[in-house]
């Protein structure tokens, strides 16, 4: 409050000082102009008198006679003034201070005025030749309304400036005294007005600085008692309101941070007022901005910026499904931009974005799964029906044909059975209850390898298993066995003839690290991201020939995740593939 009062004192003194100087300037300028006007009138009479003493031929012939020169010199000697005679074009042909002066003066204000047809012209300035402040006055010399020359007379301003100075000093004294009295009176009024605020204002400032803490004014004043009581009540209510606001704000920020929905608010100036971490993730922003910045500096997606600009320009809400390109992956989001304009002309854009990436992915996977299942089921069923009808039509009577067809029917039936079993395996989820068993890992791997011995012998493959022969792990056998089976089956099927398959396993920090490496055909880089999808095949013709269903690696990934682990792939076309499992054993 003391600073406020000092500020009011300062402003009052400043305003009064400005008024004082403005008044001084106005009155002084008025007096100076009046004095100049009077002096101009005086010089005009002198100029007209001199013009009457000069003959018209003087200006027509641009020559001053001896008598005229003597008269002009005598006049100048008595009045201490400067006289110049000019042609009708503004050129000097005679000057009392410089006999050799012959320059043009048509650009001088007083000469311009005469050349423009004025009755006279005047100007107050510093002379370029004498370097003193002069008052100039010029009048036209005419014959029958035609300009034949110009007479200019000038005198030093110092002749009448002393009067201006004396009047200015008088004004300073009178106005200074008057403004001093008024200023002192205003300062006393300000002091009286601010007297009760010296108590209330510091109290309110402390209340604003720390609104959580309740405060009270203890003053014995009958005059300001109601004011103090109102301030105390305000402090109490503000403390309660602020605590409630902090609680609501904390709950709101927790809600925004926990929501799986992207949200942001842009104010009328285009600044990003709020953005939650989910929206930052959608846009590839590393962290939530800690201060307000322009949304164009934060949001870098061109389509989103275009939609925000459209909503601001058209002042309406928008809804559209767009794709946001983050650093790691693209996000398909359902974006809603809501335009708000409240009673205080506070425009805002409230954006809400729902992540539809997984939904679209699941929809695609569902469509692909249904299509692939239908196709995979249709192929063996069509084969079974076709060969059965052929046998019924009479092919069964040929023993050789009968044996061949029954073999094909059996193979397709086994393939159909395996497909159905693998689909059932994929239907398991984390909600199912599993019991752990003690599994001798080395024996299990050799058991799986032995089940593919026929193919291994046909392709002359070399199988190498590196790991502790006595290692026994505790895991869910019904999940772990299909993982090992499908990894080894995949390696056997896609290894080239006379190739090798290496299985390494070790336990580190209560985690099983197991890898299955082959030097087979490998997997192209563009297919590696999709290799664990259901029914996805890199080489459909080769897979169908080998009897694969396209579900093996999907089962590996699904069951590994059910066991709490991860599976990664490293593969190069023509070099081979290596699958790495990391499964916790706790």
GIZI-V155477 format. One record per pair of residues at least 12 apart in sequence whose C-alpha atoms are under 8 Angstrom apart, sorted by the first residue. I is the first residue (numbers start at 0). J is the second residue. D is the distance in Angstrom with one decimal. If there is no record, write none. Layout:
i->I j->J d->D
i->I j->J d->D
//
This chain:
i->0 j->196 d->6.9
i->0 j->197 d->5.4
i->0 j->200 d->5.9
i->0 j->201 d->6.2
i->1 j->197 d->7.0
i->4 j->189 d->7.6
i->4 j->190 d->7.5
i->4 j->193 d->7.1
i->7 j->189 d->7.5
i->8 j->186 d->6.3
i->8 j->189 d->7.6
i->11 j->182 d->7.2
i->11 j->185 d->7.5
i->11 j->186 d->7.4
i->12 j->182 d->6.6
i->15 j->178 d->6.8
i->15 j->182 d->6.6
i->19 j->174 d->6.9
i->19 j->175 d->7.2
i->19 j->178 d->6.7
i->23 j->167 d->7.8
i->23 j->170 d->6.9
i->23 j->171 d->7.1
i->23 j->174 d->7.6
i->27 j->163 d->7.6
i->27 j->166 d->7.9
i->27 j->167 d->6.3
i->30 j->163 d->7.4
i->31 j->163 d->6.4
i->34 j->159 d->7.8
i->39 j->121 d->7.4
i->39 j->134 d->8.0
i->39 j->136 d->6.9
i->42 j->136 d->6.8
i->42 j->152 d->7.2
i->42 j->153 d->7.8
i->43 j->136 d->6.9
i->43 j->138 d->7.7
i->46 j->136 d->8.0
i->46 j->137 d->7.7
i->46 j->138 d->7.1
i->46 j->150 d->7.1
i->46 j->151 d->7.3
i->46 j->152 d->6.4
i->47 j->138 d->7.7
i->50 j->140 d->7.4
i->50 j->150 d->7.1
i->52 j->67 d->7.8
i->53 j->67 d->6.7
i->55 j->140 d->8.0
i->55 j->142 d->7.8
i->55 j->147 d->8.0
i->58 j->84 d->7.8
i->58 j->85 d->7.6
i->58 j->86 d->6.4
i->58 j->147 d->6.2
i->58 j->148 d->5.5
i->59 j->86 d->8.0
i->59 j->147 d->6.3
i->59 j->148 d->7.5
i->61 j->86 d->7.0
i->61 j->92 d->6.3
i->62 j->92 d->7.6
i->63 j->93 d->7.6
i->71 j->95 d->7.9
i->72 j->95 d->7.1
i->75 j->95 d->7.9
i->79 j->154 d->7.2
i->80 j->152 d->7.0
i->80 j->153 d->5.8
i->80 j->154 d->4.8
i->80 j->155 d->7.5
i->81 j->94 d->7.5
i->81 j->95 d->6.0
i->81 j->96 d->6.6
i->81 j->152 d->5.7
i->81 j->153 d->5.2
i->81 j->154 d->6.2
i->82 j->94 d->5.9
i->82 j->95 d->5.6
i->82 j->96 d->7.9
i->82 j->150 d->7.4
i->82 j->151 d->5.8
i->82 j->152 d->4.6
i->82 j->153 d->6.5
i->83 j->95 d->6.5
i->83 j->150 d->6.1
i->83 j->151 d->5.1
i->83 j->152 d->6.4
i->84 j->148 d->7.4
i->84 j->149 d->6.0
i->84 j->150 d->4.9
i->84 j->151 d->6.3
i->85 j->148 d->5.6
i->85 j->149 d->4.9
i->85 j->150 d->6.3
i->85 j->151 d->7.8
i->86 j->147 d->6.6
i->86 j->148 d->4.4
i->86 j->149 d->6.1
i->87 j->114 d->7.7
i->87 j->146 d->6.0
i->87 j->147 d->5.0
i->87 j->148 d->4.3
i->87 j->149 d->6.4
i->88 j->103 d->8.0
i->88 j->105 d->6.9
i->88 j->114 d->7.8
i->88 j->148 d->7.7
i->89 j->103 d->5.6
i->89 j->104 d->5.2
i->89 j->105 d->4.5
i->89 j->110 d->6.7
i->89 j->114 d->7.9
i->89 j->148 d->7.8
i->89 j->149 d->7.3
i->90 j->102 d->5.8
i->90 j->103 d->4.1
i->90 j->104 d->5.9
i->90 j->105 d->7.0
i->91 j->103 d->6.0
i->91 j->104 d->6.9
i->108 j->120 d->7.1
i->108 j->121 d->7.0
i->108 j->122 d->6.3
i->109 j->121 d->4.5
i->109 j->122 d->5.8
i->109 j->135 d->7.0
i->109 j->136 d->6.3
i->109 j->137 d->5.9
i->110 j->137 d->6.4
i->110 j->149 d->7.9
i->113 j->137 d->7.1
i->113 j->138 d->6.5
i->113 j->139 d->6.1
i->113 j->149 d->7.8
i->118 j->138 d->6.5
i->118 j->139 d->6.9
i->119 j->136 d->7.1
i->119 j->137 d->5.6
i->119 j->138 d->4.6
i->119 j->139 d->6.8
i->120 j->136 d->5.6
i->120 j->137 d->5.1
i->120 j->138 d->6.6
i->121 j->134 d->7.4
i->121 j->135 d->5.3
i->121 j->136 d->4.3
i->121 j->137 d->6.4
i->122 j->134 d->6.0
i->122 j->135 d->5.2
i->122 j->136 d->6.7
i->123 j->135 d->6.2
i->131 j->155 d->7.1
i->132 j->155 d->5.9
i->132 j->156 d->5.7
i->132 j->157 d->7.6
i->133 j->153 d->6.3
i->133 j->154 d->5.5
i->133 j->155 d->4.4
i->133 j->156 d->5.2
i->134 j->153 d->5.4
i->134 j->154 d->5.5
i->134 j->155 d->6.3
i->134 j->156 d->6.1
i->135 j->151 d->7.0
i->135 j->152 d->6.0
i->135 j->153 d->4.4
i->135 j->154 d->7.0
i->136 j->151 d->5.6
i->136 j->152 d->5.4
i->136 j->153 d->6.2
i->137 j->149 d->6.6
i->137 j->150 d->5.5
i->137 j->151 d->4.1
i->137 j->152 d->6.3
i->138 j->150 d->5.5
i->138 j->151 d->6.5
i->195 j->223 d->7.2
i->199 j->216 d->7.9
i->199 j->227 d->7.2
i->199 j->230 d->7.4
i->202 j->214 d->7.8
i->202 j->216 d->7.4
i->203 j->230 d->7.7
i->203 j->234 d->7.9
i->206 j->234 d->6.5
i->210 j->234 d->7.7
i->210 j->237 d->6.5
i->210 j->238 d->5.1
i->210 j->241 d->6.4
i->211 j->237 d->7.9
i->211 j->238 d->4.7
i->211 j->239 d->7.3
i->211 j->241 d->6.3
i->211 j->242 d->6.1
i->212 j->238 d->6.1
i->213 j->234 d->5.9
i->213 j->235 d->5.5
i->213 j->238 d->5.8
i->214 j->231 d->6.8
i->214 j->234 d->6.2
i->214 j->235 d->7.2
i->215 j->230 d->7.8
i->215 j->231 d->5.1
i->215 j->234 d->7.4
i->216 j->228 d->7.7
i->216 j->230 d->7.6
i->216 j->231 d->6.4
i->255 j->275 d->6.0
i->256 j->275 d->5.9
i->256 j->276 d->6.1
i->256 j->277 d->7.4
i->258 j->277 d->7.6
i->259 j->277 d->6.3
i->259 j->353 d->7.8
i->260 j->277 d->6.4
i->260 j->278 d->7.4
i->260 j->351 d->7.0
i->260 j->352 d->5.9
i->260 j->353 d->5.3
i->260 j->354 d->7.1
i->261 j->274 d->7.9
i->261 j->275 d->6.4
i->261 j->276 d->7.5
i->261 j->277 d->4.9
i->261 j->278 d->4.0
i->261 j->279 d->7.7
i->261 j->281 d->7.5
i->261 j->350 d->8.0
i->261 j->351 d->5.7
i->261 j->352 d->4.8
i->261 j->353 d->6.4
i->261 j->354 d->7.9
i->262 j->274 d->5.8
i->262 j->275 d->5.8
i->262 j->277 d->7.5
i->262 j->278 d->5.8
i->262 j->349 d->7.5
i->262 j->350 d->5.5
i->262 j->351 d->4.7
i->262 j->352 d->6.3
i->263 j->275 d->6.6
i->263 j->278 d->7.3
i->263 j->349 d->6.0
i->263 j->350 d->5.2
i->263 j->351 d->6.8
i->264 j->347 d->6.8
i->264 j->348 d->5.6
i->264 j->349 d->4.6
i->264 j->350 d->6.2
i->265 j->294 d->7.2
i->265 j->347 d->5.6
i->265 j->348 d->5.0
i->265 j->349 d->6.6
i->266 j->345 d->7.6
i->266 j->346 d->6.1
i->266 j->347 d->4.6
i->266 j->348 d->6.5
i->267 j->345 d->6.5
i->267 j->346 d->4.8
i->267 j->347 d->5.7
i->269 j->293 d->5.7
i->269 j->294 d->6.2
i->270 j->291 d->6.0
i->270 j->292 d->5.3
i->270 j->293 d->4.2
i->270 j->294 d->5.5
i->271 j->291 d->5.7
i->271 j->292 d->5.7
i->271 j->293 d->5.8
i->271 j->294 d->5.0
i->272 j->291 d->6.0
i->274 j->287 d->6.8
i->274 j->288 d->8.0
i->275 j->287 d->6.8
i->278 j->352 d->7.4
i->280 j->325 d->7.4
i->281 j->323 d->6.6
i->281 j->324 d->7.8
i->281 j->325 d->6.1
i->281 j->330 d->6.4
i->282 j->298 d->6.8
i->282 j->299 d->7.4
i->282 j->300 d->7.3
i->282 j->323 d->6.5
i->282 j->324 d->6.8
i->282 j->325 d->5.2
i->283 j->324 d->7.7
i->283 j->325 d->4.4
i->283 j->326 d->5.4
i->283 j->327 d->7.7
i->284 j->297 d->7.6
i->300 j->323 d->6.6
i->300 j->324 d->7.1
i->302 j->321 d->7.9
i->307 j->336 d->7.4
i->307 j->348 d->7.7
i->310 j->336 d->7.2
i->310 j->338 d->6.8
i->310 j->348 d->7.6
i->311 j->338 d->7.4
i->311 j->348 d->7.4
i->314 j->338 d->6.2
i->315 j->337 d->7.1
i->315 j->338 d->5.4
i->316 j->335 d->7.5
i->316 j->336 d->5.3
i->316 j->337 d->4.4
i->316 j->338 d->5.0
i->317 j->335 d->5.8
i->317 j->336 d->5.0
i->317 j->337 d->6.6
i->318 j->333 d->7.6
i->318 j->334 d->5.7
i->318 j->335 d->4.4
i->318 j->336 d->6.2
i->319 j->333 d->6.1
i->319 j->334 d->5.4
i->319 j->335 d->6.6
i->320 j->332 d->5.7
i->320 j->333 d->4.4
i->320 j->334 d->5.7
i->321 j->333 d->6.6
i->321 j->334 d->6.9
i->330 j->354 d->6.9
i->330 j->355 d->7.5
i->330 j->356 d->5.6
i->331 j->354 d->6.1
i->331 j->355 d->5.3
i->331 j->356 d->4.8
i->332 j->352 d->5.8
i->332 j->353 d->5.2
i->332 j->354 d->4.5
i->332 j->355 d->5.1
i->332 j->356 d->6.9
i->333 j->352 d->5.4
i->333 j->353 d->5.0
i->333 j->354 d->6.6
i->333 j->355 d->6.6
i->334 j->350 d->7.1
i->334 j->351 d->5.8
i->334 j->352 d->4.5
i->334 j->353 d->6.6
i->335 j->350 d->5.7
i->335 j->351 d->5.2
i->335 j->352 d->6.4
i->336 j->348 d->6.4
i->336 j->349 d->5.7
i->336 j->350 d->4.5
i->336 j->351 d->6.6
i->337 j->349 d->5.0
i->337 j->350 d->6.3
i->364 j->533 d->7.9
i->368 j->533 d->6.8
i->368 j->534 d->7.1
i->371 j->534 d->6.4
i->375 j->418 d->7.9
i->375 j->548 d->7.4
i->376 j->415 d->6.7
i->376 j->418 d->8.0
i->379 j->411 d->5.1
i->379 j->412 d->7.0
i->379 j->414 d->7.4
i->379 j->415 d->6.3
i->380 j->411 d->7.8
i->380 j->415 d->7.9
i->382 j->408 d->7.3
i->382 j->411 d->7.2
i->383 j->408 d->5.6
i->383 j->411 d->7.0
i->383 j->412 d->7.6
i->386 j->404 d->6.3
i->386 j->408 d->7.1
i->390 j->404 d->7.9
i->414 j->546 d->7.1
i->418 j->548 d->6.3
i->421 j->550 d->6.8
i->421 j->551 d->7.8
i->421 j->554 d->7.7
i->422 j->550 d->7.8
i->424 j->554 d->7.3
i->425 j->553 d->7.8
i->425 j->554 d->6.0
i->425 j->557 d->7.2
i->428 j->561 d->7.0
i->429 j->561 d->5.7
i->433 j->475 d->6.5
i->434 j->475 d->6.0
i->435 j->473 d->6.1
i->435 j->474 d->4.8
i->435 j->475 d->4.4
i->435 j->476 d->6.8
i->436 j->473 d->5.4
i->436 j->474 d->5.5
i->436 j->475 d->5.9
i->436 j->476 d->6.2
i->437 j->471 d->6.2
i->437 j->472 d->5.6
i->437 j->473 d->4.6
i->437 j->474 d->6.7
i->438 j->471 d->5.3
i->438 j->472 d->5.3
i->438 j->473 d->6.2
i->438 j->474 d->7.0
i->438 j->476 d->7.1
i->439 j->469 d->7.1
i->439 j->470 d->6.0
i->439 j->471 d->4.3
i->439 j->472 d->6.5
i->440 j->468 d->7.7
i->440 j->470 d->6.2
i->440 j->471 d->5.9
i->440 j->472 d->6.8
i->441 j->464 d->7.8
i->441 j->466 d->7.2
i->441 j->467 d->7.2
i->441 j->468 d->5.4
i->441 j->469 d->7.4
i->441 j->470 d->7.1
i->442 j->468 d->7.7
i->443 j->480 d->7.9
i->444 j->483 d->7.1
i->447 j->483 d->7.5
i->447 j->484 d->5.9
i->447 j->487 d->7.5
i->448 j->487 d->7.0
i->451 j->488 d->7.4
i->451 j->491 d->7.7
i->454 j->491 d->7.4
i->455 j->491 d->6.8
i->458 j->495 d->7.3
i->458 j->496 d->4.6
i->458 j->497 d->6.0
i->458 j->498 d->7.9
i->459 j->496 d->6.1
i->459 j->497 d->4.7
i->459 j->498 d->7.2
i->460 j->491 d->8.0
i->460 j->494 d->7.9
i->460 j->496 d->6.6
i->460 j->497 d->4.9
i->460 j->498 d->5.1
i->460 j->499 d->5.4
i->460 j->500 d->7.3
i->461 j->497 d->7.1
i->461 j->498 d->6.4
i->461 j->499 d->4.5
i->461 j->500 d->6.2
i->462 j->499 d->5.9
i->462 j->500 d->4.9
i->462 j->501 d->6.1
i->462 j->502 d->7.8
i->463 j->499 d->7.6
i->463 j->500 d->6.2
i->463 j->501 d->4.7
i->463 j->502 d->6.1
i->464 j->501 d->5.9
i->464 j->502 d->4.7
i->464 j->503 d->6.0
i->465 j->501 d->7.5
i->465 j->502 d->6.1
i->465 j->503 d->4.7
i->465 j->504 d->6.5
i->466 j->503 d->6.0
i->466 j->504 d->5.2
i->466 j->505 d->6.1
i->467 j->504 d->7.9
i->467 j->505 d->7.4
i->472 j->584 d->7.4
i->473 j->584 d->6.6
i->474 j->584 d->6.9
i->475 j->562 d->7.7
i->478 j->558 d->5.7
i->478 j->559 d->7.9
i->478 j->562 d->7.7
i->479 j->558 d->7.3
i->479 j->559 d->7.7
i->481 j->554 d->7.4
i->481 j->555 d->7.1
i->482 j->554 d->7.0
i->482 j->555 d->4.7
i->482 j->558 d->6.8
i->482 j->559 d->7.3
i->485 j->551 d->5.3
i->485 j->552 d->6.7
i->485 j->554 d->7.9
i->485 j->555 d->6.8
i->486 j->515 d->6.8
i->486 j->551 d->7.8
i->486 j->552 d->7.3
i->486 j->555 d->7.4
i->486 j->578 d->7.7
i->487 j->515 d->7.1
i->489 j->551 d->7.7
i->490 j->515 d->7.5
i->490 j->516 d->7.3
i->490 j->517 d->5.8
i->490 j->519 d->7.5
i->492 j->545 d->7.0
i->493 j->519 d->5.4
i->493 j->520 d->6.2
i->493 j->521 d->7.9
i->494 j->517 d->6.2
i->494 j->518 d->6.0
i->494 j->519 d->3.8
i->494 j->520 d->6.5
i->494 j->575 d->7.8
i->495 j->518 d->7.2
i->495 j->519 d->5.0
i->495 j->520 d->6.9
i->498 j->517 d->7.6
i->498 j->518 d->6.3
i->498 j->519 d->7.1
i->499 j->517 d->6.0
i->499 j->518 d->6.4
i->500 j->515 d->7.1
i->500 j->516 d->5.7
i->500 j->517 d->4.6
i->500 j->518 d->7.1
i->501 j->514 d->7.9
i->501 j->515 d->5.9
i->501 j->516 d->5.1
i->501 j->517 d->6.5
i->502 j->514 d->5.7
i->502 j->515 d->4.6
i->502 j->516 d->6.4
i->503 j->515 d->6.7
i->509 j->583 d->6.3
i->509 j->584 d->5.6
i->509 j->585 d->6.6
i->510 j->581 d->6.6
i->510 j->582 d->5.7
i->510 j->583 d->4.4
i->510 j->584 d->5.5
i->510 j->585 d->7.9
i->511 j->580 d->7.5
i->511 j->581 d->5.7
i->511 j->582 d->5.1
i->511 j->583 d->6.2
i->511 j->584 d->6.8
i->512 j->579 d->7.2
i->512 j->580 d->5.7
i->512 j->581 d->4.9
i->512 j->582 d->6.8
i->513 j->579 d->5.8
i->513 j->580 d->5.0
i->513 j->581 d->6.7
i->514 j->577 d->6.7
i->514 j->578 d->5.4
i->514 j->579 d->4.4
i->514 j->580 d->6.1
i->515 j->577 d->5.7
i->515 j->578 d->5.3
i->515 j->579 d->6.8
i->516 j->575 d->7.4
i->516 j->576 d->5.8
i->516 j->577 d->4.2
i->516 j->578 d->6.5
i->517 j->575 d->5.4
i->517 j->576 d->5.5
i->517 j->577 d->6.5
i->518 j->573 d->7.8
i->518 j->574 d->5.5
i->518 j->575 d->3.9
i->518 j->576 d->6.5
i->519 j->573 d->6.7
i->519 j->574 d->6.4
i->519 j->575 d->4.5
i->519 j->576 d->7.0
i->520 j->572 d->5.8
i->520 j->573 d->4.7
i->520 j->574 d->6.5
i->520 j->575 d->5.6
i->520 j->576 d->8.0
i->521 j->570 d->5.6
i->521 j->571 d->5.2
i->521 j->572 d->4.1
i->521 j->573 d->5.5
i->521 j->574 d->5.9
i->521 j->575 d->4.2
i->521 j->576 d->5.3
i->522 j->537 d->7.2
i->522 j->570 d->5.7
i->522 j->571 d->5.9
i->522 j->572 d->5.3
i->522 j->575 d->7.6
i->522 j->576 d->7.0
i->523 j->570 d->7.4
i->523 j->571 d->6.4
i->523 j->572 d->5.5
i->524 j->570 d->7.7
i->524 j->571 d->7.4
i->527 j->568 d->7.5
i->527 j->570 d->8.0
i->530 j->552 d->7.1
i->530 j->553 d->7.9
i->531 j->552 d->5.2
i->531 j->553 d->4.6
i->531 j->555 d->8.0
i->531 j->556 d->6.6
i->532 j->550 d->7.8
i->532 j->552 d->7.6
i->532 j->553 d->5.5
i->533 j->549 d->6.2
i->533 j->550 d->5.2
i->533 j->552 d->7.8
i->533 j->553 d->5.3
i->534 j->548 d->6.5
i->534 j->549 d->3.9
i->534 j->550 d->5.3
i->535 j->549 d->5.6
i->535 j->550 d->7.7
i->536 j->549 d->6.0
i->559 j->580 d->7.8
i->559 j->582 d->7.1
i->562 j->582 d->6.7
i->562 j->583 d->7.6
i->563 j->582 d->6.4
i->563 j->583 d->6.6
i->564 j->580 d->7.2
i->564 j->581 d->5.3
i->564 j->582 d->4.2
i->564 j->583 d->6.2
i->565 j->580 d->5.9
i->565 j->581 d->5.4
i->565 j->582 d->6.7
i->566 j->578 d->6.9
i->566 j->579 d->5.6
i->566 j->580 d->4.7
i->566 j->581 d->6.5
i->567 j->579 d->5.3
i->567 j->580 d->6.8
//
